[in-house]
């Protein structure tokens, strides 16, 4: 592994896919949950990849008219190696 890091803007579907593998939140958030938080607001969805595996995500949206609220998660490479996102 060369520890290649890539960060890119993604669809809400990709955020939901990555979130499904995050164990610390209990049940994964649904697409509907993310859409309801970003409905009619400026928003940005980002996923970071380490060696082409999702390492975490950030969903940021304009909650207070110019003040962005972040809903984020990150996890270590060891977790990704044990349980790859399919």
Buried (B, 14 or more C-beta within 10 A) or exposed (E): EEEEEEEEEBEBEBBBBBBEBBEEEEEBBEBEBBEEBBEEEEBBBBBBBBBEBBBBBBBBBBBEEEEEEEBEBEBEEEBBEEEEEE
